[in-house]
Amino acid sequence: MNVSVERLRLGLLVGAGLLVMVVVAFLGYAHHRAHRFLKELPAKLGVDVRRESNNVTYSQSVEGRTVYTIHAAKEVERSDGKMTLHDVGIVLYGRKQDRADRIYGNEFEYDPKNQVIRAVGEVHIDLQAPQATDANAKMDYAAGKDLHKDATGSEHEATDERLIHVTTSGLVFLQKLGVAATDKDIEFESGGLTGHAVGADYSSDTGVVVLHSAVKVNGLQHERPVVLTATHAVLDRPGQTMVLSQAKYVVVGGKTEATEGETAQAQHVVVHLRRDGSAERVEGDGDVALTNGAGGRVSAPRGEVTLNLANQPMSAVMTGGVKYGADEPLRQAQGEAAEGHVAFDKKGHPDHVTMSGAVHLHERVRASDAANELWSERELNAGAVELALTTTPAGNAVLQDAKATGEARLKLVNAAAKGGTSNSTMSGDVLTAHFVRMGNADHLSEVHSDGHARIHRVSATGEMDTSSADSLVAHFRPAVAGAARATKSSGKSQQKADGFGGPGGDEVTDATMEGHVVLTELPVKKPGDAVAPSERKATAEKTFYDGDLERATLTGNVVINDGASVLWADRVVMEQQSGDATAEGSVKASYRQSGSSDDPAHVLAARAELKHDSQITTFHGVAGRPARLWQGGSQVEAPVIQFDQKQQRLQARGEGQGAPMSVHTVLVRATGTGSAEKADAAKTTSLGKIVGAGRSDVMRVVSRELVYSDETKKAEFTGGVEAESGDSRVRAQQIVVYLQAALKGSAGKAPAKTTAGDGMKITATNTGFMGGNLERMVLTGHLELEQPGRRATGEQLVYTAGDDLYVLTGTAAALPKVVDDQRGTLTGTSLRFHGGDDNVVVSNGGESGTKVHTETRVKNRQ
């Protein structure tokens, strides 16, 4: 078909117009659809929309407060009704608009029907972000702008110490609930700390963050690497708490060996936070335990720590049964109490510890880690214990003072230098101790005990002694392992092994006890001893013990009792090693023979020396006041009286060589009360008719020395002797009196009284000092006898009580002689007479081969 050019041109113009109209119509329709979609989207979401270029921002408000704001740089609607948002920021605000948390990432998927936003890929969360001041600022922050400004209002880079930055993936945000959650790995950081966890929940409404599992935080605390782990964690920012399960805090590195590897752990931990996000108080429940790198451990069912603004501890409390333990090469310790309190200094170092409720502490120490090194021990029991600590420049906590109350008892067990152990126990209502640091060990320096103070000691050989008083003060020094030292008292080098010290332990330098002091000592039975030694007890007002001298000084109303004897004095010094003692001032002693019912023997003196092993006591008098011993009516006075308990021997003498006749002895013969006893006593008066014409039962003797043995019943008066009985006096160089033990029945009693017709002689039963019946008496050396109207001389006079016979003898140059004022002079080789009549037999002893017997009858003056 032929078409003209004009018609063709017209057709093209019409087609072009139609095309333009179609394009315009399409563009208009497209613009209408887009405008309608954007206009209807807020209705679908229930939010307000503000468009900034290609950016879209959504916000939702409830009762006039913004709940959250969503900003996306780009959005794409998909055919399934969901949207893809790019470069998204979601800001969630707290109920009180006091916090702003931001979730942001490159891509999110939005499901408007279910109101679910899901992150695709990596997503970031900023918790506790700076607060926005107005609505525009909130949208700006959602768009990624920084809200930190300086004083001029200019924006700048800054870091908020409270900010917690979280990186994770797979995050899902539920609009209806205001909850964001993920089950993926989480990395977070805050205040220089970095952490990890698996799975988390976040509530925009409550601000609570939950970390599901495998929580781990690393960082620096006070320039020390630390690690915090937990199986579960809950951060409640409105409630200002953080709750951890199976939490463990570890110091990876430390300034000292003790701080290296420090740990704190518990099954359940609640951290109370300040408004700035720092920890104010930490509460632990269930198997709370603290350990250090040196092997120390403290545990309890519950614990609480209060922290300062610098995150350093101010106080700590552990309750429900606290247990302590330490295991070091040179130290092992364990302890327990109902609860414990610790106070810290401004730098976070412990400076005061209080334990209460059945406190028990036990510690073992030794000087070296050699295989054969023995351990010394300290054990403390009390109702409550307070410890004062100080910190060395290196950061080590050092024990300085300790105070124990409530039946406090401190036991020290020390390794003796020659093997074995000795121990001592100190107790009182209140025990206080001061310690000094030497090397790596805390050593006792001073101990005070107030109220019912008591020390019980057991030596390495088993000897036991106990001391008690109203108060006690003791000073100590570290004992040197196996070291020998010279004592002040002997100057000899010896191994120290007393009850307070030993290798690796502490030994006493001195101790003072005051007020109602009581000391008891129980020696150990030695090989060869027939019986075990008896207990010795001493009381005084004050006692001072010198550890170097190993000497105790007792003062003020001192009384010492060993069962067989009692000693009183103003002051007594006792040697610990030997057991010897010296008593001074108003000394008095009483001795009772074992099994005897007689009165005890008493001694008065100015000073006394007691020898423990030999059981010899020496009493000294002073000028004008000699030592005096008496029992019943018998007595001895002398400058020095020595009593040997073991040998039952008595010695009295003057002081020094060439002492004058200064021993004064009074002997009283004990008699019965019946007529037979009186008649017999008349016949057996100590010196009979010659010495005892006055029929007195009292004889007084003056001599230079007296030695009496109770075992042999023999008394020796030597060095020049003067004796007086009634009106008779005799002088000789020596008088020896032999006694015989009293007759006793099967039960230890005197035999029943008999009549003269029985043919049995009734005798006295005195078994005390110089007791018993006279058996024989021998007077020797320049004998001179004086009686009213009669004098006698000779070299020896022998009296035997069995036949009441006296024999007076002399020498060839000086025959025995009796001079009577009325009868004249009697002489011969020997003069023999009986105390019961006036007959004297004079004999020449067979001189010139002829026996001469002369008998002279002297008129009885009675």
C-alpha positions in Angstrom: 0.0 0.0 0.0 1.3 3.4 -0.9 1.5 5.9 2.0 2.4 9.4 1.6 5.3 11.0 3.4 3.0 13.3 5.3 0.8 10.5 6.6 4.0 8.7 7.8 5.2 11.7 9.6 1.9 12.2 11.3 1.8 8.5 12.4 5.3 8.8 13.9 4.3 11.9 15.9 1.2 10.3 17.2 3.1 7.1 18.2 5.8 9.2 19.9 3.1 11.1 21.8 1.4 7.9 22.8 4.8 6.5 24.0 5.5 9.6 26.0 2.1 9.4 27.5 2.6 5.8 28.3 6.0 6.5 29.9 4.6 9.5 31.8 1.6 7.4 32.9 4.0 4.6 34.0 6.3 7.0 35.8 3.3 8.6 37.4 1.9 5.3 38.5 5.2 4.2 39.8 5.6 7.4 41.8 2.1 7.0 43.1 2.8 3.4 44.1 6.0 4.4 45.9 4.4 7.4 47.6 1.5 5.2 48.7 3.8 2.5 50.0 5.8 5.0 52.1 2.6 6.6 53.2 1.0 3.3 54.3 4.2 1.8 55.9 3.9 3.9 59.1 0.3 2.8 59.5 1.4 -0.8 59.1 4.2 -0.3 61.6 2.3 2.0 63.9 5.2 4.5 63.9 6.0 7.9 62.7 8.3 8.3 59.7 10.7 11.0 58.9 12.6 10.8 55.7 16.1 12.2 55.3 17.4 11.8 51.8 17.6 8.1 51.3 17.5 7.4 55.0 14.5 6.1 56.9 14.1 6.5 60.6 11.3 4.9 62.7 10.5 5.6 66.4 7.9 4.3 68.7 6.6 6.0 71.8 4.5 4.8 74.7 2.7 7.3 76.9 4.8 10.1 75.6 8.2 8.3 76.1 10.3 7.0 73.3 10.7 3.2 73.5 13.1 2.7 70.6 14.3 4.3 67.4 15.2 2.4 64.2 17.3 4.0 61.5 18.1 2.4 58.1 20.2 4.0 55.3 18.3 1.8 52.8 15.3 -0.4 52.8 14.2 -3.0 50.3 10.7 -4.6 50.3 10.7 -8.2 49.3 7.9 -10.2 47.6 7.4 -12.2 50.8 6.3 -9.1 52.6 9.6 -8.8 54.5 12.1 -6.0 54.2 15.8 -5.9 54.0 17.3 -2.9 55.9 20.9 -1.8 55.3 23.2 0.1 57.7 20.8 -0.2 60.5 20.9 1.3 64.0 18.4 0.5 66.7 18.4 2.6 69.9 16.5 1.3 72.9 15.7 3.5 75.8 15.0 2.7 79.4 11.7 3.2 81.2 13.0 6.3 82.9 14.8 7.5 79.8 18.0 7.2 81.8 19.9 5.0 79.4 20.3 4.5 75.7 21.5 1.1 74.3 22.3 0.8 70.6 22.1 -2.3 68.3 23.7 -1.7 64.9 24.9 -3.7 61.9 25.2 -3.8 58.0 22.1 -5.7 57.2 18.9 -6.7 59.0 15.8 -8.5 57.9 12.5 -7.0 59.0 9.3 -9.0 59.3 6.5 -6.4 59.8 3.8 -9.0 60.3 5.5 -10.6 63.3 7.4 -7.5 64.2 10.7 -9.3 64.2 14.0 -7.8 63.1 16.8 -10.3 62.5 20.5 -9.4 62.0 22.2 -10.8 59.0 25.9 -11.3 59.7 27.9 -9.4 62.4 26.0 -7.1 64.7 27.2 -4.7 67.4 25.6 -3.6 70.6 26.5 -0.6 72.8 25.1 -0.9 76.4 25.0 2.0 78.8 25.6 4.5 76.0 25.5 8.3 76.7 22.0 9.7 77.1 20.4 11.7 74.2 19.0 15.1 75.1 16.1 15.4 72.7 14.2 13.7 69.9 16.5 14.8 67.1 19.5 13.7 69.1 17.9 10.3 69.6 17.4 10.0 65.8 20.9 11.2 65.2 22.3 8.6 67.6 20.3 5.9 65.8 21.9 7.1 62.6 25.3 6.4 64.1 26.3 9.9 65.3 28.3 10.3 68.5 26.6 12.0 71.4 29.8 12.9 73.3 30.5 16.6 73.2 32.9 18.9 74.9 32.2 22.1 76.8 31.9 24.1 73.5 29.3 21.7 72.1 31.6 20.3 69.5 31.5 16.6 68.7 34.7 14.5 69.4 35.9 11.0 69.9 35.4 9.8 73.5 35.0 6.7 75.5 32.6 6.2 78.4 34.0 3.9 81.1 30.5 2.5 81.6 30.0 1.6 78.0 29.8 -2.1 77.2 30.5 -2.9 73.6 29.2 -6.3 72.3 29.9 -8.0 69.0 27.8 -11.0 68.0 25.8 -12.5 65.1 22.4 -14.1 64.6 20.7 -11.5 66.7 16.9 -11.4 66.7 14.9 -8.3 68.0 11.3 -8.9 68.9 9.5 -5.5 68.7 6.4 -6.6 70.7 8.6 -7.8 73.7 11.4 -5.3 73.2 13.8 -8.3 73.5 17.0 -9.0 71.5 18.5 -12.5 71.7 21.2 -14.6 70.1 22.5 -18.2 70.6 25.8 -17.4 68.9 29.2 -16.5 70.3 29.4 -13.1 71.9 32.5 -10.8 72.3 32.3 -7.8 74.6 34.6 -5.2 76.1 34.2 -2.5 78.8 36.6 -0.5 80.9 39.7 -2.2 79.4 38.2 -5.7 79.9 37.3 -8.0 77.1 35.0 -11.0 77.3 33.3 -13.9 75.6 30.1 -15.8 76.1 27.8 -18.1 74.1 24.2 -16.9 73.7 22.5 -13.8 75.2 19.1 -12.2 75.9 18.5 -8.4 76.2 15.3 -6.7 77.3 14.9 -3.1 76.2 12.1 -2.7 78.8 14.0 -3.8 81.9 17.5 -3.3 80.6 18.5 -6.8 81.8 21.2 -8.6 79.8 21.6 -12.4 80.2 24.7 -14.3 79.1 23.7 -17.9 78.6 26.9 -19.8 79.1 30.8 -20.0 78.9 31.2 -16.5 80.2 34.9 -15.3 80.3 36.3 -11.9 80.9 40.0 -10.9 80.6 41.8 -7.7 81.4 44.0 -5.7 83.8 43.0 -4.8 87.3 45.5 -2.6 89.2 48.1 -3.5 86.6 47.6 -7.2 87.1 46.2 -9.6 84.4 42.9 -11.1 85.6 40.4 -13.6 84.3 36.7 -14.0 85.3 34.7 -17.0 84.3 31.1 -18.1 84.9 28.6 -20.6 83.5 25.9 -17.9 83.4 25.6 -14.2 84.0 22.7 -11.7 84.4 23.3 -7.9 84.2 20.4 -6.0 85.8 21.3 -2.4 85.2 18.1 -0.8 86.7 18.5 -3.0 89.7 22.3 -2.3 89.6 23.3 -5.9 90.1 25.2 -8.6 88.2 24.5 -12.2 89.0 27.0 -14.9 88.1 26.8 -18.7 88.4 29.8 -20.9 89.1 32.0 -17.7 89.1 35.7 -17.8 89.4 38.1 -14.8 89.5 41.8 -15.5 88.9 44.8 -13.2 89.0 47.0 -14.6 86.3 50.1 -12.6 87.3 51.1 -10.9 90.6 53.7 -8.7 92.2 54.6 -11.4 94.7 54.5 -15.2 94.9 51.4 -15.0 97.2 49.4 -12.8 94.7 50.4 -14.9 91.7 47.4 -17.1 91.0 45.0 -15.5 93.5 41.5 -16.8 93.0 38.0 -16.1 94.3 35.1 -18.3 93.4 31.5 -19.3 94.4 28.6 -21.1 93.1 26.4 -18.0 93.1 27.7 -14.4 93.0 25.8 -11.2 93.2 27.7 -8.0 92.3 26.0 -4.8 93.5 26.8 -1.9 91.2 27.0 1.9 91.7 25.2 4.2 89.3 28.5 4.7 87.4 28.6 0.9 86.8 31.5 0.1 89.2 31.2 -2.7 91.7 30.3 -1.6 95.2 29.6 -4.9 96.9 30.1 -8.6 96.0 28.1 -11.4 97.6 29.0 -15.0 97.2 26.9 -18.0 98.2 27.8 -21.7 98.0 31.4 -23.0 98.3 32.9 -19.5 98.5 36.7 -19.9 98.3 39.7 -17.6 98.2 43.2 -18.9 97.4 46.6 -17.4 96.8 49.6 -18.5 94.8 51.5 -19.7 97.9 49.0 -22.5 98.6 46.7 -20.6 101.0 42.9 -21.2 100.9 39.9 -19.8 102.8 36.5 -21.2 102.2 33.0 -20.7 103.6 29.3 -21.3 102.5 28.8 -17.5 102.2 31.0 -14.4 101.7 30.7 -10.7 101.0 33.2 -8.1 99.9 32.8 -4.3 99.9 34.8 -2.3 97.3 35.8 1.3 97.1 35.6 3.5 94.0 39.0 2.3 92.8 37.7 -1.3 92.8 39.8 -2.2 95.8 38.4 -4.2 98.8 37.4 -2.3 101.9 36.0 -5.2 104.0 35.1 -8.8 103.6 32.9 -11.2 105.6 32.7 -15.0 105.4 30.0 -16.8 107.4 28.5 -20.3 107.9 31.7 -22.0 108.9 35.0 -20.6 107.7 37.9 -23.0 106.9 41.5 -22.0 106.2 44.4 -24.0 104.9 48.0 -23.4 103.6 50.5 -25.9 102.1 54.0 -24.4 101.6 57.4 -26.1 101.7 58.3 -24.7 105.1 54.8 -24.0 106.4 51.5 -25.9 106.6 48.4 -24.5 108.3 44.7 -25.1 108.7 42.0 -23.4 110.7 38.3 -23.0 111.1 35.8 -20.6 112.7 32.1 -19.8 112.5 32.7 -16.6 110.7 35.5 -14.2 109.7 35.7 -10.5 109.0 38.6 -8.7 107.1 39.2 -5.0 107.0 41.5 -3.5 104.3 43.6 -0.4 104.1 43.3 2.4 101.5 45.4 0.4 99.1 43.3 -2.7 99.4 45.7 -4.6 101.6 44.3 -6.6 104.6 45.1 -5.0 107.9 42.7 -6.5 110.4 41.1 -9.9 110.6 38.4 -11.0 113.1 37.3 -14.7 113.5 34.6 -15.8 115.9 32.8 -18.9 117.0 34.9 -21.9 118.0 38.1 -20.6 116.4 40.8 -23.3 115.8 44.1 -22.5 114.0 47.0 -25.0 113.6 50.3 -24.2 111.9 53.5 -26.3 111.3 56.8 -24.7 110.4 60.3 -25.8 109.9 63.7 -24.1 109.3 64.5 -25.9 106.0 63.1 -28.3 103.6 65.7 -31.0 104.4 64.3 -34.5 104.5 65.2 -35.0 108.2 64.1 -31.5 109.3 61.5 -31.7 112.1 58.4 -29.6 112.3 57.5 -27.1 115.0 53.8 -26.4 115.6 51.5 -23.7 116.8 47.9 -24.4 117.7 45.3 -21.8 118.8 41.8 -22.4 120.2 39.5 -19.5 121.3 36.0 -18.1 121.1 37.3 -15.2 119.0 40.5 -14.1 117.4 41.6 -10.7 116.1 44.7 -10.4 113.8 46.4 -7.1 112.9 48.4 -7.3 109.7 50.8 -5.0 107.9 52.0 -5.0 104.3 55.7 -5.1 103.2 56.9 -2.9 100.3 56.8 -6.0 98.2 53.1 -6.4 98.9 53.2 -9.3 101.3 50.8 -9.4 104.2 52.6 -9.9 107.5 51.1 -10.9 110.8 51.8 -8.2 113.4 49.5 -8.7 116.4 46.9 -11.3 117.5 44.3 -11.3 120.2 42.3 -14.3 121.3 39.4 -14.3 123.8 37.0 -16.8 125.3 39.0 -19.6 126.9 41.9 -18.9 124.6 44.6 -21.6 124.4 47.9 -21.5 122.5 49.9 -24.6 122.1 53.5 -24.7 120.9 55.2 -27.9 119.9 58.9 -27.6 119.2 61.4 -30.0 117.7 64.0 -30.6 120.3 67.6 -30.1 119.2 68.6 -33.7 120.1 65.5 -35.3 118.7 61.9 -35.6 119.9 59.6 -32.7 120.7 58.7 -30.5 123.6 55.5 -28.6 123.9 53.9 -25.9 126.0 50.3 -24.6 126.2 49.5 -21.1 127.2 45.9 -20.2 128.0 43.8 -17.4 129.6 40.7 -15.4 129.3 42.5 -13.1 126.9 45.7 -13.9 125.0 47.5 -11.2 123.0 50.6 -11.8 120.9 53.0 -9.7 118.9 54.9 -11.1 116.0 58.0 -10.2 114.1 58.9 -11.1 110.5 62.2 -12.9 110.0 62.9 -14.3 106.5 59.6 -15.7 105.2 58.2 -16.7 108.6 56.3 -14.8 111.4 57.8 -15.5 114.8 56.4 -14.8 118.2 57.9 -11.8 119.9 55.6 -11.2 122.9 52.6 -12.9 124.5 50.3 -11.5 127.2 47.7 -13.6 129.0 45.1 -11.9 131.3 42.7 -13.7 133.5 43.3 -17.3 134.5 46.6 -17.3 132.8 48.2 -20.8 132.6 51.2 -22.4 131.0 51.5 -26.2 130.7 54.9 -27.6 129.5 56.1 -31.0 128.6 59.8 -31.4 128.0 61.4 -33.7 125.4 62.2 -36.1 128.3 58.5 -36.2 129.5 58.8 -33.9 132.5 55.6 -31.8 133.0 55.2 -28.5 134.8 52.2 -26.2 135.0 52.1 -22.5 135.9 49.0 -20.4 136.6 48.4 -16.8 137.6 46.2 -13.8 137.1 48.4 -12.5 134.3 51.3 -13.5 132.2 53.8 -11.7 129.9 56.3 -13.7 127.9 58.9 -12.6 125.4 60.3 -14.9 122.6 62.9 -15.2 120.0 63.3 -17.5 117.0 65.0 -20.8 117.9 67.9 -21.8 115.7 67.7 -25.3 114.3 70.1 -27.6 116.0 72.2 -24.6 117.3 74.2 -24.9 120.5 74.5 -21.8 122.7 76.1 -21.0 126.0 73.9 -20.3 128.9 74.6 -17.4 131.3 74.4 -19.6 134.3 77.0 -22.2 133.3 78.8 -20.7 130.4 78.8 -24.1 128.7 77.5 -24.7 125.2 74.4 -26.9 125.2 71.5 -27.7 123.0 68.4 -25.7 123.8 65.2 -27.9 124.2 62.9 -26.2 126.6 59.1 -26.2 126.4 59.0 -22.9 124.4 61.6 -23.4 121.7 63.1 -25.7 119.2 64.4 -25.7 115.7 62.2 -23.6 113.4 60.0 -22.6 116.4 60.2 -19.9 119.1 61.9 -20.0 122.5 61.2 -17.9 125.5 63.6 -15.3 126.6 61.7 -14.3 129.7 58.3 -14.6 131.3 56.5 -12.9 134.1 53.5 -14.2 136.0 51.7 -12.1 138.6 48.8 -12.7 141.0 48.0 -16.0 142.7 50.9 -17.8 141.0 50.8 -21.6 141.2 53.6 -23.8 139.8 53.4 -27.6 139.7 56.2 -29.9 138.4 56.0 -33.7 137.8 59.5 -35.1 137.2 60.0 -38.2 135.2 60.9 -41.5 136.9 64.6 -42.2 136.2 66.2 -45.6 135.7 67.0 -47.0 139.1 64.4 -45.0 141.0 62.3 -47.3 143.2 59.2 -45.1 143.0 58.2 -42.3 140.7 59.1 -38.9 142.1 56.3 -36.9 143.7 54.8 -33.8 142.3 56.2 -30.5 143.4 54.0 -27.5 143.8 54.8 -23.8 144.4 52.7 -20.8 145.0 53.7 -17.1 145.0 52.5 -13.6 144.2 54.9 -13.2 141.3 57.2 -15.3 139.1 59.9 -14.2 136.7 61.5 -16.8 134.3 64.8 -16.0 132.6 65.1 -18.2 129.5 68.9 -17.6 129.1 69.6 -18.6 132.6 66.8 -21.1 132.6 65.9 -19.8 136.0 62.6 -18.9 137.7 62.4 -16.4 140.5 59.3 -16.6 142.8 58.6 -13.7 145.2 55.8 -12.8 147.7 54.6 -15.5 150.2 56.3 -18.3 148.4 55.3 -21.9 149.3 56.9 -25.0 147.8 55.4 -28.4 148.5 56.8 -31.7 147.2 54.6 -34.0 149.3 57.2 -34.9 151.9 58.2 -31.3 152.7 56.8 -27.8 152.6 59.0 -24.7 152.2 57.9 -21.1 152.9 60.0 -18.1 151.9 59.9 -14.4 150.7 61.9 -15.3 147.6 62.8 -18.5 145.8 65.1 -19.0 142.8 64.6 -22.3 140.9 67.0 -23.6 138.3 65.0 -25.3 135.5 67.8 -27.6 134.2 68.9 -29.0 137.6 65.7 -28.4 139.6 67.8 -26.8 142.4 66.5 -23.9 144.3 67.5 -21.1 146.7 65.1 -19.6 149.2 65.6 -16.3 151.0 63.8 -14.3 153.6 61.8 -15.7 156.5 62.5 -19.3 155.4 60.4 -22.0 157.0 60.3 -25.7 156.1 58.3 -28.7 157.3 59.3 -32.4 156.7 57.1 -35.4 157.3 58.5 -38.9 157.1 56.5 -41.0 154.7 54.0 -43.2 156.5 54.7 -41.6 159.9 51.9 -40.2 162.1 54.4 -38.2 164.1 54.5 -34.4 164.1 56.5 -33.1 161.2 60.0 -31.6 161.6 60.1 -27.8 161.2 62.9 -25.5 160.2 63.3 -21.7 160.5 66.2 -20.0 158.6 67.2 -16.8 156.8 68.2 -18.7 153.6 68.0 -22.2 152.2 69.6 -24.1 149.3 67.7 -27.1 147.8 69.5 -29.7 145.7 66.9 -31.5 143.6 68.7 -34.6 142.6 70.4 -35.3 145.9 67.4 -34.0 147.9 69.7 -32.1 150.2 68.5 -28.9 151.7 70.9 -26.6 153.5 69.5 -23.9 155.8 71.5 -20.9 156.8 70.9 -18.5 159.7 72.3 -15.0 160.2 74.2 -13.4 163.1 72.0 -13.5 166.2 69.4 -15.6 164.5 70.7 -19.1 163.7 68.8 -21.7 161.7 66.4 -23.7 163.9 65.0 -27.2 163.5 62.4 -28.8 165.8 60.0 -31.7 166.1 57.9 -32.0 169.2 60.1 -30.9 172.1 63.4 -31.8 170.4 65.3 -29.1 168.5 68.6 -28.0 166.9 69.9 -24.5 166.5 73.0 -23.8 164.3 74.3 -21.4 161.7 74.0 -24.1 159.1 71.5 -27.1 159.2 71.6 -29.5 156.3 68.8 -32.0 155.8 69.2 -35.0 153.4 65.8 -36.4 152.6 67.0 -39.2 150.5 69.5 -40.5 153.1 67.4 -39.3 156.1 70.4 -37.6 157.4 70.8 -34.3 159.4 73.9 -32.2 159.8 74.3 -29.1 161.9 77.5 -27.0 162.0 78.9 -23.5 162.2 79.5 -21.2 159.3 83.0 -21.6 157.8 86.2 -23.2 159.1 87.1 -23.0 162.8 83.6 -22.0 163.8 83.0 -21.9 167.5 80.7 -24.3 169.4 77.5 -23.0 167.9 75.3 -26.0 167.5 72.6 -26.1 170.2 70.6 -29.3 170.5 67.6 -30.1 172.8 66.6 -33.7 173.1 63.3 -34.6 174.8 62.6 -38.2 175.7 59.0 -39.2 175.0 57.5 -41.4 177.7 54.1 -43.0 178.4 51.6 -41.9 180.9 51.1 -45.1 183.0 53.0 -45.9 186.3 55.0 -48.5 184.6 56.1 -46.1 181.9 57.0 -43.5 184.5 59.0 -46.0 186.5 60.8 -47.2 183.5 61.5 -43.6 182.4 63.0 -42.9 185.8 65.4 -45.8 185.3 66.3 -45.0 181.7 66.7 -41.2 181.9 69.1 -40.2 179.1 72.3 -40.0 181.3 71.1 -42.1 184.3 72.2 -41.3 187.8 75.5 -39.8 186.7 74.3 -37.4 184.0 70.6 -37.2 184.9 70.5 -37.2 188.6 67.8 -34.5 188.3 65.7 -37.2 186.6 64.9 -34.7 183.8 63.8 -36.0 180.4 65.4 -33.0 178.6 69.0 -33.0 177.6 70.6 -29.8 176.1 73.8 -30.3 174.0 76.2 -27.6 172.7 78.7 -28.7 170.0 80.6 -27.6 167.0 78.8 -30.1 164.7 76.0 -32.6 164.8 75.4 -35.4 162.4 72.3 -37.6 162.7 71.3 -40.5 160.5 67.8 -41.7 160.8 68.7 -44.9 158.9 71.4 -45.9 161.5 69.6 -44.1 164.4 73.0 -42.5 165.3 73.6 -38.9 166.5 77.2 -37.7 166.6 78.0 -34.5 168.5 81.7 -33.5 167.7 84.2 -30.6 167.9 83.9 -30.2 171.7 80.6 -31.0 173.4 78.8 -29.7 176.4 75.7 -31.5 177.6 73.2 -30.6 180.4 70.4 -32.5 181.8 68.7 -31.2 184.9 71.4 -30.1 187.4 74.1 -32.3 185.7 76.6 -31.1 183.2 79.1 -33.0 181.1 81.9 -31.9 178.7 83.6 -34.1 176.2 85.2 -33.9 172.7 82.4 -36.1 171.3 79.1 -37.7 172.2 77.6 -40.4 170.1 74.0 -41.4 170.8 72.6 -44.7 169.4 68.9 -45.0 169.2 66.8 -48.0 168.5 63.6 -47.9 166.4 60.4 -47.9 168.3 58.6 -51.2 168.7 55.4 -51.3 166.7 52.6 -53.8 166.1 51.5 -55.3 162.8 49.5 -52.3 162.0 52.3 -49.9 162.8 51.0 -49.1 166.3 52.7 -49.5 169.6 52.2 -52.9 171.3 49.5 -53.2 173.9 50.3 -52.1 177.4 51.6 -54.9 179.7 52.3 -55.3 183.4 55.7 -55.6 185.0 54.9 -59.3 185.6 54.9 -60.0 181.9 58.7 -59.5 181.8 58.3 -57.1 178.9 59.7 -53.6 179.1 57.3 -50.9 178.0 59.1 -48.4 175.6 58.2 -45.1 174.0 57.1 -45.1 170.3 58.4 -41.7 169.1 59.6 -42.2 165.5 60.2 -38.6 164.6 63.4 -36.5 164.6 65.9 -38.4 166.8 63.0 -40.4 168.0 63.0 -43.9 169.3 64.5 -45.4 172.5 68.0 -44.8 173.7 70.1 -47.9 173.1 73.6 -46.8 173.8 75.5 -43.5 174.4 79.3 -43.0 174.2 81.1 -39.8 175.5 84.8 -39.5 174.7 87.7 -37.1 174.9 88.6 -35.2 178.1 85.3 -36.1 179.8 84.3 -33.8 182.7 81.1 -34.4 184.7 79.6 -32.1 187.2 76.7 -32.7 189.6 75.8 -31.0 192.9 78.5 -32.3 195.3 80.1 -34.6 192.8 82.6 -34.4 189.9 83.9 -37.0 187.6 86.6 -37.1 184.9 87.8 -39.6 182.3 88.3 -40.3 178.7 85.2 -42.3 177.9 81.8 -42.9 179.3 79.7 -45.7 177.8 76.0 -46.1 178.7 73.9 -49.1 177.6 70.2 -48.8 178.1 69.6 -52.6 178.0 71.2 -53.2 181.4 71.2 -49.6 182.6 75.0 -49.9 182.9 77.6 -47.1 182.9 81.3 -47.6 182.3 83.7 -44.7 182.9 87.3 -45.2 181.7 90.4 -43.2 181.2 94.0 -43.7 180.3 97.1 -45.0 182.2 98.2 -41.4 182.7 94.8 -40.1 183.6 92.6 -42.7 185.4 88.8 -42.2 185.6 87.9 -40.4 188.8 84.8 -39.6 190.8 85.1 -36.9 193.5 82.4 -36.7 196.1 82.3 -33.8 198.5 81.4 -36.1 201.4 82.7 -39.5 200.4 86.0 -38.6 198.9 87.6 -39.8 195.7 87.0 -43.0 193.7 89.5 -44.0 191.0 90.6 -47.0 189.1 91.1 -48.3 185.6 87.3 -48.3 185.1 84.3 -47.4 187.2 81.1 -49.4 186.6 77.8 -48.7 188.0 74.1 -49.1 187.4 71.5 -46.4 187.3 69.2 -48.2 189.6 71.5 -48.3 192.8 74.4 -46.6 194.5 77.0 -49.3 193.9 80.2 -48.5 192.0 82.6 -51.2 191.0 86.1 -50.0 190.7 88.5 -52.2 188.7 92.2 -51.8 187.9 91.8 -53.9 184.8 94.2 -56.7 186.0 97.3 -54.6 186.4 100.5 -56.2 188.0 98.9 -59.6 187.2 96.5 -59.3 190.1 92.9 -58.6 189.6 91.7 -55.8 192.0 88.0 -55.4 192.7 86.8 -52.6 194.8 83.2 -52.0 195.8 82.1 -48.8 197.5 78.7 -48.2 198.8 77.6 -44.6 198.6 74.7 -43.4 200.7 71.6 -42.6 198.7 70.7 -38.9 199.0 67.1 -39.5 198.1 
